Amino acid sequence: MKGKIVLVTGANGGLGTYVTQAFLDSGATVIGTSRKIQQSDFSNPSFSAMPAEISTREGAKVLVDQVAARFGKLDVLVHTVGGFAGGQSIADTDDATFQRMFDLNLNSVFNILRATIPALRQTGDGRIIAIGSRAALEPGAGVGAYSASKAAMVSLIRTVALENKDAGLRANVILPGTMDTPANRKAIPNADVSKWVRPAAVANLITWLAGDSGKDINGAVIPVYGSDV
Ligand SMILES: NC(=O)c1ccc[n+]([C@@H]2O[C@H](COP(=O)([O-])OP(=O)(O)OC[C@H]3O[C@@H](n4cnc5c(N)ncnc54)[C@H](OP(=O)(O)O)[C@@H]3O)[C@@H](O)[C@H]2O)c1
């Protein structure tokens, strides 16, 4: 990935940390973004931290303008920003929870897509890899707002794949099951973590899709459920 400019959203998150490190290891130049990202989060000269709030259109635009000014192009977008809320049936889901899930899981991807697609089209070989969730295809009781927001983002990514194939842009979405992240270990202390998806495995798949190997894959919705199939 030498010479490639990669933007990772949620770069300091449970998955984003692995994704950022995997791209740095592959020789890419990586711009990591989140609200609280810091330059000291990765000790690699090819890493640049650019804090941004991407649940607003303006926040995403300012970020991508900064990337263009500093690096002159964008080859890969990896969007990992997202979050979970559960425990309420649809009948009991309050407006604030529903809105938060859609801001975090749908509006953020909508905003970053609108901001980055023009630059990604320009490269002639751009890549978008977004992180959905197993719940996008398999809704469960009590997680309706989360599942609906992730299902909608899958639809957006597939649309982007169709709309931009003329420019060599590939857009795919990965649907992880529960991942072995520090936050999940804390939230579910007695779980059998061997059944959980390894974030490093998802990161490897993402770099594979972003490289020459992923050139023929477009509009794919890829489940990664670990041993819990
Ligand atoms: N963990 C799982 O088991 C699991 C399972 C299936 C799917 N997923 C999906 O996989 C993705 C990554 O999960 P994760 O566990 O790594 O999540 P995470 O640790 O909570 O990371 C979320 C990242 O998003 C950033 N972020 C949140 N709101 C933001 C905003 N408005 N603007 C900019 N950045 C924002 C956070 O950083 P700041 O706080 O610094 O902004 C953080 O870097 C998510 O989309 C999640 O829904 C996770």
The ligand as an SDF file (V2000), in Angstrom:
LIG
                    3D

 48 52  0  0  0  0  0  0  0  0999 V2000
  -17.6060   -4.0790   18.8560 N   0  0  0  0  0  0  0  0  0  0  0  0
  -18.3970   -5.0010   18.3180 C   0  0  0  0  0  0  0  0  0  0  0  0
  -18.5750   -6.0890   18.8450 O   0  0  0  0  0  0  0  0  0  0  0  0
  -19.0960   -4.7180   17.0260 C   0  0  0  0  0  0  0  0  0  0  0  0
  -19.8920   -5.7000   16.4380 C   0  0  0  0  0  0  0  0  0  0  0  0
  -20.4980   -5.4460   15.2060 C   0  0  0  0  0  0  0  0  0  0  0  0
  -20.3070   -4.2290   14.5900 C   0  0  0  0  0  0  0  0  0  0  0  0
  -19.5270   -3.2940   15.1940 N   0  0  0  0  0  0  0  0  0  0  0  0
  -19.3180   -2.0200   14.5040 C   0  0  0  0  0  0  0  0  0  0  0  0
  -17.9380   -1.9120   14.2300 O   0  0  0  0  0  0  0  0  0  0  0  0
  -17.5480   -0.5470   14.2800 C   0  0  0  0  0  0  0  0  0  0  0  0
  -16.3730   -0.3790   15.2370 C   0  0  0  0  0  0  0  0  0  0  0  0
  -16.7680   -0.8370   16.5170 O   0  0  0  0  0  0  0  0  0  0  0  0
  -15.8590   -0.5740   17.7840 P   0  0  0  0  0  0  0  0  0  0  0  0
  -16.2230   -1.5500   18.8110 O   0  0  0  0  0  0  0  0  0  0  0  0
  -14.4450   -0.4350   17.3450 O   0  0  0  0  0  0  0  0  0  0  0  0
  -16.3950    0.8620   18.2340 O   0  0  0  0  0  0  0  0  0  0  0  0
  -15.7370    1.8950   19.2740 P   0  0  0  0  0  0  0  0  0  0  0  0
  -14.5840    1.2670   19.9720 O   0  0  0  0  0  0  0  0  0  0  0  0
  -16.8550    2.4700   20.0840 O   0  0  0  0  0  0  0  0  0  0  0  0
  -15.1610    3.0240   18.3270 O   0  0  0  0  0  0  0  0  0  0  0  0
  -15.9950    3.9930   17.7430 C   0  0  0  0  0  0  0  0  0  0  0  0
  -15.0990    5.0470   17.1250 C   0  0  0  0  0  0  0  0  0  0  0  0
  -15.8880    6.0750   16.5470 O   0  0  0  0  0  0  0  0  0  0  0  0
  -15.4280    7.3530   16.9960 C   0  0  0  0  0  0  0  0  0  0  0  0
  -16.5990    8.2540   16.9610 N   0  0  0  0  0  0  0  0  0  0  0  0
  -17.7760    8.0960   17.6180 C   0  0  0  0  0  0  0  0  0  0  0  0
  -18.6240    9.0970   17.3090 N   0  0  0  0  0  0  0  0  0  0  0  0
  -17.9720    9.8950   16.4380 C   0  0  0  0  0  0  0  0  0  0  0  0
  -18.3200   11.0830   15.7350 C   0  0  0  0  0  0  0  0  0  0  0  0
  -19.5180   11.6650   15.8990 N   0  0  0  0  0  0  0  0  0  0  0  0
  -17.4220   11.6590   14.8880 N   0  0  0  0  0  0  0  0  0  0  0  0
  -16.1960   11.1000   14.7480 C   0  0  0  0  0  0  0  0  0  0  0  0
  -15.8090    9.9550   15.3670 N   0  0  0  0  0  0  0  0  0  0  0  0
  -16.6850    9.3660   16.2070 C   0  0  0  0  0  0  0  0  0  0  0  0
  -14.8600    7.0730   18.3890 C   0  0  0  0  0  0  0  0  0  0  0  0
  -13.8460    7.9720   18.7910 O   0  0  0  0  0  0  0  0  0  0  0  0
  -14.0950    9.3510   19.5890 P   0  0  0  0  0  0  0  0  0  0  0  0
  -14.8540    9.0020   20.8260 O   0  0  0  0  0  0  0  0  0  0  0  0
  -12.7100    9.8730   19.8100 O   0  0  0  0  0  0  0  0  0  0  0  0
  -14.8960   10.2000   18.6400 O   0  0  0  0  0  0  0  0  0  0  0  0
  -14.1870    5.7240   18.1220 C   0  0  0  0  0  0  0  0  0  0  0  0
  -12.9520    5.9280   17.4750 O   0  0  0  0  0  0  0  0  0  0  0  0
  -18.7900    0.2390   14.6710 C   0  0  0  0  0  0  0  0  0  0  0  0
  -19.4150    0.7270   13.5040 O   0  0  0  0  0  0  0  0  0  0  0  0
  -19.6640   -0.8050   15.3320 C   0  0  0  0  0  0  0  0  0  0  0  0
  -21.0290   -0.5020   15.2650 O   0  0  0  0  0  0  0  0  0  0  0  0
  -18.9190   -3.5030   16.3840 C   0  0  0  0  0  0  0  0  0  0  0  0
  1  2  1  0
  2  3  2  0
  2  4  1  0
  4  5  1  0
  4 48  2  0
  5  6  2  0
  6  7  1  0
  7  8  2  0
  8  9  1  0
  8 48  1  0
  9 10  1  0
  9 46  1  0
 10 11  1  0
 11 12  1  0
 11 44  1  0
 12 13  1  0
 13 14  1  0
 14 15  2  0
 14 16  1  0
 14 17  1  0
 17 18  1  0
 18 19  2  0
 18 20  1  0
 18 21  1  0
 21 22  1  0
 22 23  1  0
 23 24  1  0
 23 42  1  0
 24 25  1  0
 25 26  1  0
 25 36  1  0
 26 27  1  0
 26 35  1  0
 27 28  2  0
 28 29  1  0
 29 30  1  0
 29 35  2  0
 30 31  1  0
 30 32  2  0
 32 33  1  0
 33 34  2  0
 34 35  1  0
 36 37  1  0
 36 42  1  0
 37 38  1  0
 38 39  2  0
 38 40  1  0
 38 41  1  0
 42 43  1  0
 44 45  1  0
 44 46  1  0
 46 47  1  0
M  CHG  2   8   1  16  -1
M  END
$$$$
